[in-house]
Amino acid sequence: MKYCKKCLYPDTKPLLIFDENGICDACKAPEKKEKIDWDSRRKDLAVILEKYRSKGNGKYDCIIPISGGKDSHFQVHTIVNEFGLKPLLVNFHPRDLIPLGRKNIENIKNIGVDCIEFTPNPHIYKKMEKFGLIELGDVNWPEHVGIFTVPFQVAVAYQVPLIIWGENPQMEYGGPGGGMIMDKEWLEKYGVFWFDKIKPTIMTEHGIDIEDLKAYNYPSDEELKRVGVTGIFLGQYIKYDIDKILETVEKLGFSRNPEPKEGTYTDWENLDTKFTGMHDYFKWIKFGYGRATDHASLDIRAGKITREEGLKLVKEFEGKIPEKYMQDFLEDMEITREGFYKIVDKFANKELFKTDAKGSLVRDENGNIEKLIYDNI
């Protein structure tokens, strides 16, 4: 396991690219962003938005997918207050939404917009969560699919061709997909697990009927072409700076978490659902890094902390079982804590963690496993 010489990203991060000097492409993104003429990009955005403005035909100007977070607030504020468009917001309603998530969603609506909240069948959603946990190591799998499929479905149904997403994670966190367009090809390469990559018989074994998954199906190429649907990343036209975004959206009423989220030291991301911390924990056991590494690496690149300070934060906050909603999680998934450990064992990269003579993960009294010494940092 090798680490970027500048930040804390390991080479186990999917799609991350290192140069000959051991620097990851996520660390090169700030340099690239500094060379971009953002005034020119903003003018390009204005031209695109004007092209898709409804101009009195009774349709919405664009669609903005939202979850309720800082990016959602910033997207809506920018498009409505700065460019004067009338968007239709689309929210895919997760089953484990918490009061803070609800509060932030309602706050976005108060910017002055129409919003569709799509609530998927909770029985199917739960089955998909359990399937995702057991077969994919991702209990948030249905949300990760639905937040992408439903906005495209609404775009087709309402005949609104432009969808405006927030940041491009491939640009901000590293990867080869740092382009301008968000479409099916981008999603298949860099987004979520798609059904055509999963054997239907496996889902059937978990009680999931393919006919019940309409919300999770991407529109056909013919439907998209008929409406002319295209997606763009706002972060490719307006420079994303987390501190400035937070300053802007807090003035709009965005609420942070009262305390740092489990798995990291920040309080401004992934605030809307109960089980996001479980997703981050499984990322850690699969790839040896989690949310604290993401945030520390961002802060290192921004010059807010040193690499050594970032490592201390990662060791302190990352890799612990998220206990706040653990009992709720076990009851909801109808598994015991020992059953949970078995699932963790199934997905853990055994090369990254301490194991006993039988090859089983070594746990402390709280069930936490220990990552091998960070000797390559």
C-alpha positions as a LaTeX table, in Angstrom:
\begin{tabular}{lrrr}
\hline
Residue & $x$ (\AA) & $y$ (\AA) & $z$ (\AA) \\
\hline
Met1 & 0.00 & 0.00 & 0.00 \\
Lys2 & 1.49 & 3.28 & $-1.14$ \\
Tyr3 & 0.40 & 6.78 & $-0.27$ \\
Cys4 & 0.46 & 10.02 & $-2.18$ \\
Lys5 & 3.57 & 12.01 & $-1.26$ \\
Lys6 & 1.52 & 15.17 & $-0.78$ \\
Cys7 & $-1.84$ & 14.10 & 0.71 \\
Leu8 & $-3.01$ & 10.94 & 2.48 \\
Tyr9 & $-4.69$ & 9.08 & $-0.37$ \\
Pro10 & $-3.56$ & 5.45 & $-0.82$ \\
Asp11 & $-3.14$ & 3.63 & $-4.11$ \\
Thr12 & $-6.10$ & 1.43 & $-3.09$ \\
Lys13 & $-8.46$ & 4.34 & $-3.88$ \\
Pro14 & $-10.36$ & 3.28 & $-7.02$ \\
Leu15 & $-9.33$ & 5.03 & $-10.25$ \\
Leu16 & $-6.73$ & 7.22 & $-8.52$ \\
Ile17 & $-3.73$ & 8.00 & $-10.73$ \\
Phe18 & $-0.18$ & 8.64 & $-9.46$ \\
Asp19 & 2.53 & 10.41 & $-11.44$ \\
Glu20 & 6.21 & 9.45 & $-11.58$ \\
Asn21 & 6.86 & 11.50 & $-8.44$ \\
Gly22 & 4.23 & 9.71 & $-6.37$ \\
Ile23 & 1.71 & 12.58 & $-6.44$ \\
Cys24 & $-1.94$ & 11.65 & $-6.96$ \\
Asp25 & $-4.14$ & 13.40 & $-9.50$ \\
Ala26 & $-6.43$ & 14.71 & $-6.74$ \\
Cys27 & $-3.49$ & 16.82 & $-5.56$ \\
Lys28 & $-2.99$ & 18.13 & $-9.07$ \\
Ala29 & $-6.59$ & 19.32 & $-9.33$ \\
Pro30 & $-6.00$ & 22.58 & $-7.37$ \\
Glu31 & $-3.13$ & 23.46 & $-9.69$ \\
Lys32 & $-5.35$ & 22.83 & $-12.72$ \\
Lys33 & $-8.16$ & 24.87 & $-11.18$ \\
Glu34 & $-5.82$ & 27.82 & $-10.64$ \\
Lys35 & $-5.02$ & 27.84 & $-14.36$ \\
Ile36 & $-8.69$ & 27.95 & $-15.36$ \\
Asp37 & $-10.18$ & 31.28 & $-16.43$ \\
Trp38 & $-13.22$ & 31.10 & $-14.16$ \\
Asp39 & $-14.67$ & 34.35 & $-15.46$ \\
Ser40 & $-14.71$ & 32.82 & $-18.92$ \\
Arg41 & $-16.20$ & 29.58 & $-17.56$ \\
Arg42 & $-18.96$ & 31.56 & $-15.84$ \\
Lys43 & $-19.79$ & 33.26 & $-19.13$ \\
Asp44 & $-19.91$ & 29.83 & $-20.77$ \\
Leu45 & $-22.36$ & 28.73 & $-18.09$ \\
Ala46 & $-24.52$ & 31.80 & $-18.71$ \\
Val47 & $-24.70$ & 30.91 & $-22.41$ \\
Ile48 & $-25.70$ & 27.31 & $-21.60$ \\
Leu49 & $-28.37$ & 28.42 & $-19.14$ \\
Glu50 & $-29.77$ & 30.94 & $-21.58$ \\
Lys51 & $-29.97$ & 28.23 & $-24.23$ \\
Tyr52 & $-32.11$ & 26.05 & $-21.97$ \\
Arg53 & $-34.20$ & 28.82 & $-20.38$ \\
Ser54 & $-37.85$ & 27.97 & $-21.03$ \\
Lys55 & $-38.73$ & 31.39 & $-22.48$ \\
Gly56 & $-42.42$ & 31.21 & $-21.67$ \\
Asn57 & $-43.21$ & 27.69 & $-22.84$ \\
Gly58 & $-44.55$ & 26.74 & $-19.41$ \\
Lys59 & $-41.75$ & 24.31 & $-18.60$ \\
Tyr60 & $-39.06$ & 24.48 & $-15.97$ \\
Asp61 & $-35.71$ & 25.87 & $-17.04$ \\
Cys62 & $-33.70$ & 23.01 & $-15.56$ \\
Ile63 & $-33.69$ & 20.25 & $-12.97$ \\
Ile64 & $-31.48$ & 20.33 & $-9.88$ \\
Pro65 & $-31.09$ & 17.06 & $-7.96$ \\
Ile66 & $-30.78$ & 17.78 & $-4.23$ \\
Ser67 & $-30.08$ & 15.86 & $-1.03$ \\
Gly68 & $-30.25$ & 18.85 & 1.30 \\
Gly69 & $-26.56$ & 19.37 & 1.89 \\
Lys70 & $-24.21$ & 22.28 & 1.34 \\
Asp71 & $-23.82$ & 21.54 & $-2.37$ \\
Ser72 & $-27.59$ & 21.39 & $-2.88$ \\
His73 & $-27.97$ & 24.78 & $-1.21$ \\
Phe74 & $-25.18$ & 26.25 & $-3.33$ \\
Gln75 & $-26.54$ & 24.84 & $-6.59$ \\
Val76 & $-30.02$ & 26.22 & $-6.00$ \\
His77 & $-28.75$ & 29.59 & $-4.75$ \\
Thr78 & $-26.47$ & 30.01 & $-7.76$ \\
Ile79 & $-29.03$ & 29.04 & $-10.38$ \\
Val80 & $-31.97$ & 30.92 & $-8.81$ \\
Asn81 & $-30.44$ & 33.97 & $-7.14$ \\
Glu82 & $-27.49$ & 34.62 & $-9.43$ \\
Phe83 & $-28.75$ & 33.47 & $-12.84$ \\
Gly84 & $-32.49$ & 33.93 & $-12.38$ \\
Leu85 & $-33.68$ & 30.53 & $-13.59$ \\
Lys86 & $-36.73$ & 28.65 & $-12.40$ \\
Pro87 & $-35.60$ & 25.09 & $-11.67$ \\
Leu88 & $-37.49$ & 22.03 & $-10.56$ \\
Leu89 & $-35.73$ & 20.39 & $-7.64$ \\
Val90 & $-35.74$ & 16.59 & $-7.38$ \\
Asn91 & $-35.03$ & 14.81 & $-4.11$ \\
Phe92 & $-34.75$ & 11.03 & $-3.83$ \\
His93 & $-36.08$ & 10.43 & $-0.33$ \\
Pro94 & $-33.83$ & 8.01 & 1.62 \\
Arg95 & $-35.53$ & 5.69 & 4.11 \\
Asp96 & $-33.22$ & 6.71 & 6.96 \\
Leu97 & $-33.64$ & 10.49 & 6.71 \\
Ile98 & $-33.03$ & 12.23 & 10.06 \\
Pro99 & $-34.54$ & 15.52 & 11.34 \\
Leu100 & $-31.47$ & 17.55 & 10.35 \\
Gly101 & $-31.79$ & 16.26 & 6.79 \\
Arg102 & $-35.47$ & 17.21 & 6.72 \\
Lys103 & $-34.68$ & 20.67 & 8.12 \\
Asn104 & $-32.11$ & 21.36 & 5.41 \\
Ile105 & $-34.39$ & 20.15 & 2.62 \\
Glu106 & $-37.16$ & 22.47 & 3.80 \\
Asn107 & $-34.63$ & 25.29 & 4.02 \\
Ile108 & $-33.67$ & 24.83 & 0.37 \\
Lys109 & $-37.32$ & 25.05 & $-0.68$ \\
Asn110 & $-37.53$ & 28.40 & 1.09 \\
Ile111 & $-35.08$ & 29.84 & $-1.41$ \\
Gly112 & $-38.23$ & 29.94 & $-3.52$ \\
Val113 & $-38.48$ & 26.85 & $-5.71$ \\
Asp114 & $-40.73$ & 23.95 & $-6.64$ \\
Cys115 & $-39.55$ & 20.53 & $-5.47$ \\
Ile116 & $-40.49$ & 16.94 & $-6.14$ \\
Glu117 & $-39.64$ & 14.53 & $-3.33$ \\
Phe118 & $-39.64$ & 11.01 & $-4.69$ \\
Thr119 & $-40.31$ & 8.39 & $-2.02$ \\
Pro120 & $-39.46$ & 4.86 & $-3.19$ \\
Asn121 & $-41.35$ & 1.80 & $-1.98$ \\
Pro122 & $-39.90$ & 1.37 & 1.54 \\
His123 & $-40.26$ & $-2.43$ & 1.48 \\
Ile124 & $-38.26$ & $-2.75$ & $-1.72$ \\
Tyr125 & $-35.80$ & $-0.12$ & $-0.52$ \\
Lys126 & $-35.12$ & $-2.10$ & 2.66 \\
Lys127 & $-34.55$ & $-5.30$ & 0.69 \\
Met128 & $-32.14$ & $-3.42$ & $-1.56$ \\
Glu129 & $-30.31$ & $-2.04$ & 1.46 \\
Lys130 & $-29.82$ & $-5.53$ & 2.84 \\
Phe131 & $-28.81$ & $-6.84$ & $-0.58$ \\
Gly132 & $-26.35$ & $-3.96$ & $-0.86$ \\
Leu133 & $-24.94$ & $-4.70$ & 2.58 \\
Ile134 & $-24.53$ & $-8.45$ & 2.08 \\
Glu135 & $-23.61$ & $-8.64$ & $-1.60$ \\
Leu136 & $-21.93$ & $-5.27$ & $-2.28$ \\
Gly137 & $-20.77$ & $-4.04$ & 1.10 \\
Asp138 & $-22.85$ & $-0.86$ & 0.67 \\
Val139 & $-26.03$ & $-0.48$ & 2.72 \\
Asn140 & $-26.70$ & 2.87 & 0.99 \\
Trp141 & $-26.74$ & 1.25 & $-2.44$ \\
Pro142 & $-30.42$ & 2.02 & $-3.31$ \\
Glu143 & $-29.89$ & 5.68 & $-2.44$ \\
His144 & $-26.71$ & 5.80 & $-4.52$ \\
Val145 & $-28.64$ & 4.47 & $-7.52$ \\
Gly146 & $-31.87$ & 6.40 & $-7.00$ \\
Ile147 & $-30.32$ & 9.84 & $-6.60$ \\
Phe148 & $-29.05$ & 9.47 & $-10.16$ \\
Thr149 & $-31.87$ & 7.58 & $-11.90$ \\
Val150 & $-34.89$ & 9.51 & $-10.62$ \\
Pro151 & $-33.71$ & 13.00 & $-11.73$ \\
Phe152 & $-33.15$ & 11.64 & $-15.24$ \\
Gln153 & $-36.59$ & 10.02 & $-15.18$ \\
Val154 & $-38.17$ & 13.30 & $-14.10$ \\
Ala155 & $-36.26$ & 15.15 & $-16.83$ \\
Val156 & $-37.82$ & 12.84 & $-19.42$ \\
Ala157 & $-41.31$ & 12.95 & $-17.89$ \\
Tyr158 & $-41.37$ & 16.77 & $-17.56$ \\
Gln159 & $-39.46$ & 17.32 & $-20.82$ \\
Val160 & $-36.77$ & 19.40 & $-19.14$ \\
Pro161 & $-33.49$ & 18.69 & $-20.94$ \\
Leu162 & $-30.96$ & 20.32 & $-18.60$ \\
Ile163 & $-29.90$ & 18.74 & $-15.28$ \\
Ile164 & $-27.46$ & 20.67 & $-13.10$ \\
Trp165 & $-25.34$ & 18.66 & $-10.69$ \\
Gly166 & $-22.89$ & 20.05 & $-8.14$ \\
Glu167 & $-19.19$ & 19.28 & $-7.96$ \\
Asn168 & $-17.55$ & 16.65 & $-10.13$ \\
Pro169 & $-16.08$ & 14.25 & $-7.55$ \\
Gln170 & $-13.64$ & 12.95 & $-10.13$ \\
Met171 & $-12.16$ & 16.42 & $-10.32$ \\
Glu172 & $-12.22$ & 17.19 & $-6.60$ \\
Tyr173 & $-11.17$ & 13.79 & $-5.25$ \\
Gly174 & $-9.17$ & 12.30 & $-8.11$ \\
Gly175 & $-9.89$ & 10.08 & $-11.08$ \\
Pro176 & $-9.98$ & 10.22 & $-14.88$ \\
Gly177 & $-13.61$ & 11.39 & $-15.20$ \\
Gly178 & $-13.09$ & 15.12 & $-14.68$ \\
Gly179 & $-15.04$ & 16.20 & $-17.77$ \\
Met180 & $-17.88$ & 18.65 & $-18.22$ \\
Ile181 & $-20.79$ & 16.31 & $-18.93$ \\
Met182 & $-22.73$ & 14.02 & $-16.58$ \\
Asp183 & $-24.46$ & 11.26 & $-18.54$ \\
Lys184 & $-25.05$ & 7.51 & $-18.46$ \\
Glu185 & $-21.52$ & 6.78 & $-19.65$ \\
Trp186 & $-20.05$ & 8.85 & $-16.79$ \\
Leu187 & $-22.30$ & 7.14 & $-14.25$ \\
Glu188 & $-21.44$ & 3.66 & $-15.46$ \\
Lys189 & $-17.72$ & 4.38 & $-15.29$ \\
Tyr190 & $-17.52$ & 6.41 & $-12.10$ \\
Gly191 & $-20.89$ & 6.28 & $-10.35$ \\
Val192 & $-22.88$ & 3.33 & $-9.05$ \\
Phe193 & $-23.51$ & $-0.38$ & $-9.47$ \\
Trp194 & $-25.97$ & $-0.94$ & $-12.31$ \\
Phe195 & $-28.46$ & $-3.75$ & $-12.51$ \\
Asp196 & $-27.11$ & $-5.09$ & $-15.80$ \\
Lys197 & $-23.90$ & $-5.92$ & $-13.93$ \\
Ile198 & $-25.74$ & $-7.96$ & $-11.28$ \\
Lys199 & $-27.29$ & $-11.35$ & $-11.99$ \\
Pro200 & $-31.08$ & $-11.08$ & $-11.54$ \\
Thr201 & $-31.11$ & $-14.49$ & $-9.81$ \\
Ile202 & $-29.00$ & $-13.09$ & $-6.97$ \\
Met203 & $-31.48$ & $-10.28$ & $-6.37$ \\
Thr204 & $-34.37$ & $-12.72$ & $-6.57$ \\
Glu205 & $-32.75$ & $-14.77$ & $-3.82$ \\
His206 & $-33.05$ & $-11.66$ & $-1.64$ \\
Gly207 & $-36.75$ & $-11.32$ & $-2.43$ \\
Ile208 & $-36.31$ & $-8.50$ & $-4.94$ \\
Asp209 & $-38.49$ & $-8.65$ & $-8.06$ \\
Ile210 & $-36.95$ & $-6.85$ & $-11.03$ \\
Glu211 & $-40.41$ & $-5.47$ & $-11.84$ \\
Asp212 & $-40.36$ & $-3.57$ & $-8.54$ \\
Leu213 & $-37.21$ & $-1.63$ & $-9.48$ \\
Lys214 & $-38.68$ & 0.91 & $-11.88$ \\
Ala215 & $-37.40$ & 3.83 & $-9.80$ \\
Tyr216 & $-33.85$ & 2.55 & $-10.17$ \\
Asn217 & $-33.87$ & 2.18 & $-13.96$ \\
Tyr218 & $-32.08$ & 4.71 & $-16.11$ \\
Pro219 & $-34.21$ & 6.04 & $-19.01$ \\
Ser220 & $-33.60$ & 4.50 & $-22.40$ \\
Asp221 & $-31.33$ & 6.14 & $-24.94$ \\
Glu222 & $-34.41$ & 6.81 & $-27.09$ \\
Glu223 & $-36.20$ & 8.64 & $-24.26$ \\
Leu224 & $-33.16$ & 10.74 & $-23.44$ \\
Lys225 & $-32.58$ & 11.60 & $-27.10$ \\
Arg226 & $-36.24$ & 12.56 & $-27.60$ \\
Val227 & $-36.04$ & 15.17 & $-24.83$ \\
Gly228 & $-32.38$ & 16.00 & $-25.43$ \\
Val229 & $-31.41$ & 15.42 & $-21.80$ \\
Thr230 & $-27.93$ & 16.48 & $-20.80$ \\
Gly231 & $-26.27$ & 16.94 & $-17.42$ \\
Ile232 & $-23.57$ & 19.41 & $-16.42$ \\
Phe233 & $-21.45$ & 19.88 & $-13.31$ \\
Leu234 & $-21.75$ & 23.32 & $-11.77$ \\
Gly235 & $-18.27$ & 22.85 & $-10.32$ \\
Gln236 & $-16.80$ & 22.86 & $-13.83$ \\
Tyr237 & $-18.05$ & 26.40 & $-14.39$ \\
Ile238 & $-17.81$ & 27.95 & $-10.92$ \\
Lys239 & $-14.75$ & 27.35 & $-8.77$ \\
Tyr240 & $-15.64$ & 25.18 & $-5.79$ \\
Asp241 & $-14.13$ & 26.37 & $-2.53$ \\
Ile242 & $-15.62$ & 24.59 & 0.48 \\
Asp243 & $-15.05$ & 27.47 & 2.91 \\
Lys244 & $-16.65$ & 30.02 & 0.60 \\
Ile245 & $-19.53$ & 27.66 & $-0.15$ \\
Leu246 & $-20.15$ & 27.09 & 3.56 \\
Glu247 & $-20.06$ & 30.83 & 4.20 \\
Thr248 & $-22.63$ & 31.37 & 1.46 \\
Val249 & $-25.03$ & 28.58 & 2.37 \\
Glu250 & $-24.99$ & 29.25 & 6.11 \\
Lys251 & $-26.27$ & 32.73 & 5.34 \\
Leu252 & $-29.12$ & 30.96 & 3.54 \\
Gly253 & $-29.93$ & 28.91 & 6.65 \\
Phe254 & $-28.01$ & 25.69 & 6.00 \\
Ser255 & $-27.49$ & 23.82 & 9.29 \\
Arg256 & $-24.35$ & 21.91 & 10.14 \\
Asn257 & $-24.27$ & 18.84 & 12.35 \\
Pro258 & $-24.07$ & 19.71 & 16.07 \\
Glu259 & $-20.91$ & 17.60 & 16.31 \\
Pro260 & $-18.41$ & 16.03 & 13.91 \\
Lys261 & $-19.85$ & 13.15 & 11.92 \\
Glu262 & $-18.70$ & 9.68 & 12.91 \\
Gly263 & $-15.69$ & 8.69 & 10.85 \\
Thr264 & $-14.36$ & 12.21 & 10.37 \\
Tyr265 & $-13.61$ & 15.48 & 12.14 \\
Thr266 & $-15.88$ & 17.78 & 10.11 \\
Asp267 & $-19.53$ & 18.73 & 10.59 \\
Trp268 & $-20.64$ & 19.85 & 7.13 \\
Glu269 & $-21.05$ & 16.76 & 4.92 \\
Asn270 & $-23.41$ & 13.75 & 4.71 \\
Leu271 & $-25.76$ & 15.12 & 7.34 \\
Asp272 & $-29.11$ & 13.85 & 6.09 \\
Thr273 & $-29.24$ & 10.12 & 6.91 \\
Lys274 & $-28.58$ & 7.67 & 9.73 \\
Phe275 & $-26.46$ & 5.09 & 8.00 \\
Thr276 & $-24.00$ & 7.18 & 5.98 \\
Gly277 & $-21.38$ & 6.44 & 8.62 \\
Met278 & $-21.81$ & 2.74 & 7.88 \\
His279 & $-21.10$ & 3.38 & 4.22 \\
Asp280 & $-17.93$ & 5.25 & 5.16 \\
Tyr281 & $-16.87$ & 2.44 & 7.49 \\
Phe282 & $-17.17$ & $-0.13$ & 4.71 \\
Lys283 & $-15.16$ & 2.13 & 2.42 \\
Trp284 & $-12.44$ & 2.03 & 5.06 \\
Ile285 & $-12.44$ & $-1.77$ & 5.38 \\
Lys286 & $-12.45$ & $-2.25$ & 1.61 \\
Phe287 & $-9.85$ & 0.32 & 0.62 \\
Gly288 & $-8.05$ & 1.29 & 3.82 \\
Tyr289 & $-9.24$ & 4.90 & 3.86 \\
Gly290 & $-12.44$ & 6.69 & 4.80 \\
Arg291 & $-14.11$ & 10.07 & 5.15 \\
Ala292 & $-11.47$ & 11.55 & 7.46 \\
Thr293 & $-8.83$ & 10.84 & 4.80 \\
Asp294 & $-10.98$ & 12.62 & 2.22 \\
His295 & $-11.35$ & 15.67 & 4.42 \\
Ala296 & $-7.77$ & 15.75 & 5.69 \\
Ser297 & $-6.46$ & 15.46 & 2.15 \\
Leu298 & $-8.65$ & 18.39 & 1.07 \\
Asp299 & $-7.35$ & 20.46 & 3.99 \\
Ile300 & $-3.73$ & 19.52 & 3.19 \\
Arg301 & $-4.14$ & 20.61 & $-0.42$ \\
Ala302 & $-5.73$ & 23.87 & 0.75 \\
Gly303 & $-2.79$ & 24.51 & 3.08 \\
Lys304 & $-4.95$ & 24.48 & 6.21 \\
Ile305 & $-3.05$ & 21.64 & 7.87 \\
Thr306 & 0.20 & 19.78 & 7.36 \\
Arg307 & 0.39 & 16.19 & 6.20 \\
Glu308 & 1.49 & 15.17 & 9.71 \\
Glu309 & $-1.50$ & 16.95 & 11.27 \\
Gly310 & $-3.77$ & 15.26 & 8.75 \\
Leu311 & $-2.40$ & 11.84 & 9.65 \\
Lys312 & $-3.11$ & 12.47 & 13.34 \\
Leu313 & $-6.72$ & 13.37 & 12.51 \\
Val314 & $-7.12$ & 10.27 & 10.34 \\
Lys315 & $-5.79$ & 7.98 & 13.08 \\
Glu316 & $-8.07$ & 9.61 & 15.65 \\
Phe317 & $-11.35$ & 9.66 & 13.76 \\
Glu318 & $-11.22$ & 6.98 & 11.05 \\
Gly319 & $-11.86$ & 3.26 & 11.14 \\
Lys320 & $-14.19$ & 2.98 & 14.13 \\
Ile321 & $-17.53$ & 1.22 & 13.92 \\
Pro322 & $-20.17$ & 3.99 & 13.85 \\
Glu323 & $-21.97$ & 3.39 & 17.14 \\
Lys324 & $-24.50$ & 6.24 & 17.24 \\
Tyr325 & $-27.09$ & 4.39 & 15.15 \\
Met326 & $-25.57$ & 0.91 & 15.44 \\
Gln327 & $-28.45$ & $-0.65$ & 17.36 \\
Asp328 & $-30.96$ & 0.88 & 14.95 \\
Phe329 & $-28.90$ & $-0.49$ & 12.08 \\
Leu330 & $-28.75$ & $-4.03$ & 13.47 \\
Glu331 & $-32.48$ & $-4.11$ & 14.18 \\
Asp332 & $-33.33$ & $-2.63$ & 10.80 \\
Met333 & $-31.16$ & $-5.10$ & 8.91 \\
Glu334 & $-32.32$ & $-7.94$ & 11.20 \\
Ile335 & $-28.80$ & $-9.09$ & 11.99 \\
Thr336 & $-26.82$ & $-9.59$ & 15.17 \\
Arg337 & $-23.57$ & $-7.83$ & 15.97 \\
Glu338 & $-21.75$ & $-11.09$ & 15.28 \\
Gly339 & $-23.56$ & $-11.30$ & 11.97 \\
Phe340 & $-22.37$ & $-7.78$ & 11.22 \\
Tyr341 & $-18.78$ & $-8.82$ & 11.97 \\
Lys342 & $-19.09$ & $-11.67$ & 9.47 \\
Ile343 & $-20.17$ & $-9.22$ & 6.77 \\
Val344 & $-17.24$ & $-6.96$ & 7.64 \\
Asp345 & $-14.91$ & $-9.97$ & 7.38 \\
Lys346 & $-16.33$ & $-10.73$ & 3.93 \\
Phe347 & $-15.43$ & $-7.32$ & 2.50 \\
Ala348 & $-12.34$ & $-6.36$ & 4.46 \\
Asn349 & $-9.09$ & $-6.20$ & 2.52 \\
Lys350 & $-7.17$ & $-8.64$ & 4.71 \\
Glu351 & $-3.83$ & $-7.29$ & 3.48 \\
Leu352 & $-4.53$ & $-4.00$ & 5.26 \\
Phe353 & $-5.55$ & $-5.23$ & 8.71 \\
Lys354 & $-4.23$ & $-7.38$ & 11.52 \\
Thr355 & $-5.28$ & $-11.03$ & 11.36 \\
Asp356 & $-4.73$ & $-14.03$ & 13.59 \\
Ala357 & $-3.15$ & $-17.37$ & 12.72 \\
Lys358 & $-6.41$ & $-18.50$ & 11.10 \\
Gly359 & $-6.58$ & $-15.40$ & 8.92 \\
Ser360 & $-9.46$ & $-13.87$ & 10.88 \\
Leu361 & $-9.52$ & $-10.16$ & 11.63 \\
Val362 & $-8.34$ & $-9.24$ & 15.13 \\
Arg363 & $-10.88$ & $-7.14$ & 17.04 \\
Asp364 & $-10.72$ & $-5.15$ & 20.25 \\
Glu365 & $-13.38$ & $-5.27$ & 22.97 \\
Asn366 & $-15.59$ & $-2.89$ & 20.90 \\
Gly367 & $-15.31$ & $-4.93$ & 17.73 \\
Asn368 & $-12.99$ & $-2.50$ & 15.97 \\
Ile369 & $-10.25$ & $-3.87$ & 13.76 \\
Glu370 & $-6.78$ & $-2.40$ & 13.51 \\
Lys371 & $-5.18$ & $-1.20$ & 10.33 \\
Leu372 & $-1.56$ & $-2.23$ & 9.83 \\
Ile373 & 1.11 & 0.36 & 10.62 \\
Tyr374 & 1.02 & 3.38 & 8.29 \\
Asp375 & 4.62 & 2.61 & 7.45 \\
Asn376 & 4.49 & 3.86 & 3.86 \\
Ile377 & 3.27 & 7.36 & 4.70 \\
\hline
\end{tabular}
